[in-house]
């Protein structure tokens, strides 16, 4: 069943914005970052308006694996090499404080969100990555992180060594955030769903324009839309790339041994558990790839995950499956702060590199401090305007070469098969001199769209596993009928009438 386990719970709904408003802070994006920012600001007496394009929590937050950890893959040795000890310590400390915040809020409001302390474990079956795990363990020692290299993990998965970071956590994100949403409303915050932000204007105050021409005037705007819907010549499109990953949920004939696991080899595998309807459900994630860029035809990440699970996890039953998307910055540290120097009162939080549960907390606190003119020790570390010569320049050139390649080759990459499609498949064709995408649904109805992304004009590619048109440049995704699913685009793909 293609549904995320986190969205099987009831989440309060809100009306769409149907009038123009004035407030202190406008927040665009109803995921964990936007919600926590609205909570912290409203708790401090700041008037907030929170706008969400669809439903609250139905984006990346509702499709996470919800690990609450400072162990973000193989990162600390790399950060030490490129940023030095002081900055790396700040990164780690900010993540630890984020875990503690979630723990404290859970206890304060007695939230039944399965907050549970677990060890986080990286493992490898590769000699090359064995050395990397050893180097990572040495970095942990420099940072005084409580951890151990161990030879065994409690699965039959092939492995040579593992690195365990102690006393990390996991939780049920939507159960946690449902309570926070109630607190925002109690604090006087206003929330609107199904309201699309399309532009920002600058006058005496900042004007947020929506697709239905209702404006919100405020002193500050927070753009918490995963990828900034508004870039304001800050060129985030050139400084991040989108990556997708996939999750299957299952029950096993084995008892879950505890811990949260991540394979550092390729393809990566993530394992944790959650209690769901009185059962212990395992979450198996992985199969990451750049959005819209598929290494093989007819790729099916769910099938590959299922094969892995059947081989190693003694599967009893399969349940929900879902996918998620996040953005990765050039130096792997999120961008949190002012959009750019020209627009200091427009703030962004993006590039969480799939570790959004803690980074969202870091962002909410940092943005609240910036708006309230309070000191924050992490301001310089996360500021979006940073640009480091190493390793950024090579990555900048490599990434933008990749974007250019996708822009050009996507326009040329046609499938010249005949129009006789099998149900639930798609092709690209030339029609009246333009490239279009044609999809036939399970009822043999044909859906035709212009596959040019409405964000910056790259050519979308077909994602057979999720029946979507995905932009390989900046991560906008559209349903087979052209409807926006996610990403920076604010307009649907144009529908094409094949009769004309």
C-alpha positions in Angstrom: 0.0 0.0 0.0 1.5 3.3 -1.1 1.0 5.3 2.1 3.2 6.5 4.8 2.7 5.0 8.3 2.9 8.5 9.9 -0.1 9.8 8.0 -2.5 7.0 9.2 -3.3 9.2 12.2 -5.8 12.0 12.0 -4.4 15.5 11.6 -6.4 18.6 12.2 -7.4 20.4 8.9 -7.5 24.2 8.3 -9.2 26.5 5.8 -7.4 28.1 2.9 -6.6 31.7 3.1 -9.5 33.8 1.6 -8.5 37.3 2.6 -5.4 39.5 2.8 -3.8 39.8 6.3 -1.1 41.6 8.2 1.1 39.9 10.8 4.6 40.0 12.3 6.0 36.8 10.7 4.7 34.8 7.7 5.9 31.2 7.6 5.6 29.3 4.3 5.7 25.5 4.7 3.7 23.3 7.0 6.3 20.7 7.8 8.3 20.3 11.0 10.5 23.3 10.4 7.6 25.7 9.8 5.5 24.3 12.6 8.3 24.5 15.2 9.2 28.0 14.1 5.6 29.1 14.4 5.4 27.4 17.9 8.6 29.1 19.2 7.7 32.5 17.8 4.0 32.5 18.9 5.2 31.3 22.4 7.3 34.5 22.5 4.3 36.7 21.7 5.1 37.1 18.0 2.0 37.1 15.7 2.5 34.4 13.1 0.6 33.2 10.0 1.6 29.7 8.7 0.7 28.9 5.1 0.9 25.4 3.6 0.4 24.6 -0.2 -1.4 21.3 0.6 -2.1 19.6 3.9 0.1 20.1 7.0 2.7 17.3 7.5 2.0 15.7 4.1 5.4 16.7 2.6 8.8 15.4 3.7 7.9 15.4 7.4 5.2 12.9 6.8 7.5 10.7 4.8 10.5 10.6 7.0 12.0 7.6 8.9 12.0 9.9 11.9 15.3 9.2 13.4 16.2 11.8 16.0 20.0 11.6 16.0 23.2 13.4 15.7 24.7 10.5 13.7 24.2 11.8 10.1 26.0 9.2 8.2 29.8 9.5 7.7 30.0 13.2 8.4 32.2 14.2 11.4 35.6 13.3 10.0 34.7 15.2 6.8 33.6 18.2 8.8 36.8 18.2 10.8 38.8 18.2 7.6 36.9 21.0 6.0 35.6 23.2 8.8 38.0 22.5 11.8 37.3 21.4 15.3 35.4 24.4 16.6 32.8 24.4 13.8 32.4 20.6 13.9 31.8 20.8 17.6 29.2 23.4 17.0 27.4 21.2 14.4 27.4 18.2 16.8 26.3 20.3 19.8 23.4 21.9 17.8 22.1 18.4 17.0 22.4 17.1 20.5 20.5 20.2 21.8 17.8 19.4 19.2 17.4 15.9 20.5 17.1 17.2 24.0 14.5 19.8 22.9 12.2 17.1 21.4 12.6 15.0 24.6 11.8 18.0 26.9 8.8 19.1 24.8 7.5 15.5 24.8 7.8 15.3 28.6 6.4 18.8 29.1 3.2 18.2 27.2 3.1 14.4 27.9 3.0 13.6 24.1 2.4 10.0 23.3 4.7 10.0 20.3 6.8 6.9 21.1 9.9 9.0 21.9 12.4 6.3 22.6 16.1 6.5 23.2 18.0 4.1 20.9 21.6 3.7 19.7 22.3 4.8 16.2 24.6 2.4 14.3 26.5 2.8 11.0 27.8 -0.4 9.5 29.7 -1.6 6.4 30.7 -4.7 4.5 33.4 -2.9 2.5 37.1 -2.7 3.2 37.2 0.9 2.0 34.4 1.9 4.2 35.9 -0.1 7.1 38.7 2.5 7.1 36.2 5.3 6.8 34.3 4.0 9.9 37.6 3.8 11.8 38.4 7.4 10.8 34.8 8.4 11.8 35.4 6.7 15.2 38.5 8.8 15.7 36.5 11.9 14.9 34.0 10.9 17.5 36.8 10.7 20.1 38.0 14.2 19.2 34.5 15.4 19.7 33.9 13.4 22.9 31.0 11.5 21.4 30.0 8.5 23.3 30.4 5.6 20.8 32.1 2.3 20.0 33.4 0.4 17.1 31.8 -3.1 17.2 32.2 -6.2 15.1 28.6 -7.4 15.1 25.1 -6.1 14.5 22.1 -8.3 15.3 21.1 -9.1 11.7 22.2 -11.6 9.1 23.2 -8.7 6.9 26.8 -9.1 5.7 29.0 -6.7 7.6 32.6 -6.2 8.8 32.4 -3.5 11.4 29.8 -1.1 12.9 30.0 2.3 14.7 27.5 2.8 17.4 26.6 6.3 18.7 24.9 5.9 22.1 21.6 7.4 23.4 20.1 8.8 20.3 16.3 8.6 19.7 13.4 7.9 17.4 9.7 9.1 17.6 6.4 9.3 15.8 6.6 12.7 14.1 3.0 13.4 13.4 1.8 12.4 16.8 4.4 14.8 18.2 3.6 17.7 15.8 -0.2 17.3 16.3 0.2 18.7 19.8 2.6 21.4 18.6 0.0 22.6 16.1 -2.6 22.8 18.9 -0.2 25.0 20.9 0.3 27.3 17.9 -3.4 27.9 17.8 -3.6 28.4 21.5 -0.9 31.0 21.2 -2.9 32.9 18.7 -1.1 31.7 15.6 -3.1 31.5 12.3 -2.7 28.4 10.0 -4.0 28.1 6.5 -3.8 25.0 4.2 -4.2 24.6 0.5 -2.7 28.1 0.0 0.1 28.4 -2.5 2.7 31.1 -2.1 4.0 32.3 -5.4 6.1 35.5 -4.9 7.5 38.0 -2.5 7.5 41.8 -2.9 9.4 44.4 -1.0 7.9 47.6 0.2 7.7 49.1 3.7 6.8 45.6 4.8 7.4 42.3 3.0 4.4 41.1 0.9 3.8 37.4 0.5 1.7 36.8 -2.6 -0.5 33.7 -3.0 -1.9 32.0 -6.1 -5.4 33.3 -5.3 -4.2 37.0 -5.0 -4.6 37.1 -1.2 -1.5 38.8 0.3 0.1 38.6 3.7 2.1 41.7 4.9 4.6 41.1 7.6 8.0 42.3 9.0 9.6 38.9 8.3 9.0 35.8 6.2 10.3 32.3 6.8 10.5 30.1 3.7 10.4 26.6 5.1 9.4 24.8 1.9 12.2 22.2 1.7 13.4 24.0 -1.5 12.9 27.7 -1.3 9.9 28.6 -3.6 11.4 32.1 -3.8 15.2 32.5 -4.3 15.5 36.2 -4.7 18.7 35.9 -6.8 20.3 33.8 -4.0 20.7 30.9 -6.6 19.9 28.0 -4.3 19.1 26.1 -7.5 22.9 26.0 -8.2 23.9 25.2 -4.6 21.9 22.1 -3.8 20.7 18.9 -5.5 17.5 16.9 -4.8 17.7 13.3 -3.7 14.9 10.7 -3.3 14.8 7.6 -1.1 12.3 4.9 -0.4 10.8 3.1 2.6 9.0 -0.2 3.1 7.3 -1.2 6.3 7.1 -4.8 7.4 6.6 -7.2 10.2 9.2 -9.9 10.9 9.1 -13.4 12.5 12.1 -12.1 14.5 11.9 -9.9 17.5 13.3 -6.4 16.8 16.7 -6.2 18.5 16.7 -2.5 19.2 18.8 0.3 17.6 18.6 2.4 14.4 20.8 1.2 11.6 22.3 2.7 8.5 24.5 1.0 5.9 27.2 3.3 4.6 27.8 1.2 1.5 25.8 1.5 -1.7 22.9 1.1 -2.0 22.4 2.4 1.6 19.9 0.6 3.8 18.2 2.1 6.9 16.4 0.1 9.6 14.4 1.1 12.6 11.1 0.1 14.2 7.8 1.7 15.3 4.8 0.5 17.2 1.7 0.5 15.0 -1.7 -1.0 15.9 -0.1 -3.1 18.7 2.5 -4.5 16.3 6.2 -4.0 16.0 6.6 -2.7 12.5 10.1 -2.5 10.9 11.0 0.4 8.6 13.4 -0.5 5.8 14.6 2.4 3.8 17.2 3.1 1.1 17.7 3.1 -2.7 18.6 6.8 -2.8 19.2 8.5 -6.1 19.2 12.0 -7.6 15.7 13.0 -8.4 14.7 12.5 -12.0 18.0 10.7 -12.7 17.5 6.9 -13.1 20.5 4.6 -13.6 18.4 1.9 -15.3 15.2 1.6 -17.2 12.2 0.3 -15.3 14.0 0.8 -12.0 11.8 -0.2 -9.0 13.3 0.8 -5.7 10.5 -0.8 -3.8 11.2 -4.1 -5.5 14.9 -3.9 -4.6 14.1 -3.1 -1.0 11.7 -6.0 -0.9 14.3 -8.3 -2.2 16.8 -7.2 0.5 14.2 -7.5 3.2 13.1 -11.0 2.1 16.8 -12.1 2.1 17.9 -10.8 5.5 15.0 -9.7 7.7 12.8 -12.8 7.9 9.7 -10.9 6.7 6.3 -12.0 7.9 4.1 -9.4 6.1 4.6 -6.2 4.1 2.6 -3.1 4.9 3.0 0.5 3.8 5.5 1.9 1.3 6.4 5.5 0.6 9.1 7.8 -0.7 10.6 11.0 0.3 12.8 13.8 -1.0 15.4 16.1 0.5 18.1 18.5 -0.7 21.9 18.3 -0.2 24.1 21.4 0.0 27.5 21.7 -1.5 29.3 21.3 1.9 26.6 19.0 3.5 25.6 21.6 6.1 22.1 23.1 5.9 21.4 26.7 4.8 19.6 28.4 7.7 19.3 32.2 7.9 18.7 35.2 5.8 17.9 34.5 2.1 20.7 36.9 1.1 22.2 40.3 2.0 19.7 42.1 -0.1 16.8 40.6 1.8 17.8 40.2 5.4 14.2 39.8 6.7 13.4 36.9 4.4 14.7 33.7 6.0 15.3 30.2 4.6 15.9 26.7 6.1 16.8 24.1 3.5 19.4 21.4 2.6 18.8 19.1 5.6 20.5 16.1 3.8 17.8 13.7 5.0 18.4 14.5 8.6 15.5 16.9 9.1 14.2 15.8 12.5 17.1 17.4 14.3 18.0 20.0 11.7 14.4 21.4 11.8 14.8 22.0 15.5 18.1 23.8 14.9 16.5 25.9 12.2 13.4 26.8 14.3 15.5 28.0 17.2 18.1 29.8 15.0 15.4 31.6 12.9 13.5 32.6 16.0 16.6 34.1 17.5 17.4 36.0 14.3 13.9 37.4 14.1 14.0 38.4 17.8 17.5 39.9 17.5 18.9 37.4 20.0 22.4 35.8 19.9 22.7 32.3 18.6 26.0 30.4 18.6 25.2 28.6 15.4 24.4 31.6 13.2 27.7 31.7 11.3 27.9 27.9 10.8 24.6 27.6 9.1 24.4 31.0 7.3 23.3 30.6 3.7 25.8 33.2 2.3 28.8 31.1 3.2 31.0 29.8 0.4 34.0 27.8 1.2 36.7 27.2 -1.5 37.2 23.6 -0.4 35.3 21.4 -1.2 32.7 23.8 -2.6 34.3 24.9 -5.9 34.7 21.4 -7.4 31.2 20.4 -6.3 29.8 23.6 -7.6 31.3 23.0 -11.0 30.4 19.3 -11.0 26.8 19.9 -9.9 26.1 22.7 -12.3 27.6 20.7 -15.2 25.2 17.9 -14.2 22.2 20.3 -14.2 23.2 21.7 -17.6 23.6 18.1 -19.0 20.1 17.2 -17.7 18.6 20.3 -19.1 20.0 19.6 -22.6 19.9 15.8 -22.8 16.4 15.8 -21.3 15.2 17.8 -24.2 16.7 15.3 -26.6 16.0 12.0 -24.8 12.9 10.8 -26.7 11.3 7.4 -26.7 10.3 6.6 -30.2 8.0 3.7 -29.3 4.5 3.6 -30.9 1.6 5.1 -29.1 0.3 1.7 -28.0 1.1 1.8 -24.3 0.6 -0.8 -21.7 -1.6 0.4 -18.8 0.2 2.4 -16.1 3.2 3.1 -18.3 4.5 6.3 -20.0 6.6 7.4 -22.9 7.8 10.7 -24.4 6.9 11.7 -27.9 7.2 14.7 -30.2 3.9 16.3 -30.9 3.5 19.3 -33.1 7.2 20.1 -32.7 7.3 19.8 -28.9 8.2 17.1 -26.5 5.3 15.7 -24.5 4.8 12.9 -22.0 2.0 10.4 -22.5 0.7 8.1 -19.6 -2.0 5.5 -19.9 -3.8 4.8 -16.6 -5.3 1.5 -15.3 -8.6 2.4 -17.1 -6.8 2.9 -20.4 -7.3 6.7 -20.2 -4.5 8.7 -21.7 -3.0 11.7 -20.0 -0.7 14.0 -22.0 1.4 16.8 -20.6 4.2 19.2 -21.7 7.1 17.7 -19.7 9.0 21.0 -19.5 9.3 21.8 -15.8 7.4 25.0 -14.9 10.2 26.0 -12.4 13.2 26.8 -14.7 12.5 24.9 -17.8 14.4 21.6 -17.4 12.9 18.5 -19.0 11.1 16.1 -16.5 11.7 12.4 -16.6 9.3 9.6 -15.9 9.4 7.8 -12.5 7.7 4.5 -13.1 7.8 3.4 -9.5 5.8 6.5 -8.4 3.9 7.3 -11.6 5.3 10.8 -11.7 7.2 13.3 -13.9 10.3 14.3 -11.9 12.6 17.2 -12.7 16.3 16.2 -12.6 17.6 19.7 -12.1 15.8 21.1 -9.0 13.5 18.4 -7.8 10.0 19.5 -8.8 7.7 16.6 -9.2 4.3 16.3 -10.9 1.6 13.7 -11.1 1.0 11.8 -14.4 -1.7 14.4 -15.1 0.7 17.3 -14.5 -0.5 18.3 -11.0 2.3 19.6 -8.7 3.4 17.1 -6.1 6.4 18.9 -4.5 9.4 21.0 -5.2 10.0 24.7 -6.1 7.6 24.8 -9.1 4.4 26.7 -8.4 2.5 25.9 -11.6 1.3 22.5 -12.9 2.6 21.0 -16.1 0.6 22.1 -19.1 -2.0 19.5 -20.4 -1.8 18.6 -24.0 -4.8 17.8 -26.3 -3.6 15.1 -28.7 -6.5 15.8 -31.0 -5.0 19.1 -32.0 
